[in-house]
Amino acid sequence: MSKSTNITWHDTTISKVDRNAQNGHGSCTLWFTGLSGSGKSTIANAVSNELFRQGINEYVLDGDNIRHGLNKDLGFSDHDRTENIRRIGEVAKLFVDSGKIVTTAFISPFRSDREQVRDLFEEGEFIEVFVSCPIEECEKRDPKQLYAKARRGEIKDFTGIDSPYEAPEKPEITIHSNLLTVGEAVEQVLNYLREKNII
């Protein structure tokens, strides 16, 4: 429920269609979701790098980076996780309107939150990318030692340990990051974008 009143959405003179036409490609959100350590950020950044190399307007919204600024007032309770994802969805929508392909890398553990974000976008603009990886493999990787800390009780509400992760039921793309190289995962995403005539 909005707390703001007497406000009106203002359409800009230059539309998303205009920007996409000038760019020579479509705009969308690639919403990478998966457990910590599954490879979301690595693959999202690699996709963004390849899009940039091809001259495509892109931007990465990374979960940790967002929590340094826009969402630094949020913790990791269920309510704060939901608000974190809501804000990111609104920011991603603005990037799509600006004509960019935005890649996001967030655990975003709850289906209802991801569906709420999907509802912000026009058909085909929200592309859910499920980075599937067994938790055992994620724990082996664990570059920040987060799983180890969670197992010791030093981190509470950690997804996959004492907080649930609800895997997507019908993602547009599923990447089995324990079976593919980063390059193969990138190509899988780019092939989808080509098939949908976004790039």
Secondary structure, 3 states (H helix, E strand, C coil): CCCCCCCCCCCCCCCHHHHHHHHCCCCEEEEEECCCCCCHHHHHHHHHHHHHHCCCCEEEEEHHHHHHCCCCCCCCCHHHHHHHHHHHHHHHHHHHHCCCEEEEECCCCCHHHHHHHHCCCCCCCEEEEEEECCHHHHHHHCCCCHHHHHHCCCCCCCECCCECCCCCCCCCEEEECCCCCHHHHHHHHHHHHHHCCCC
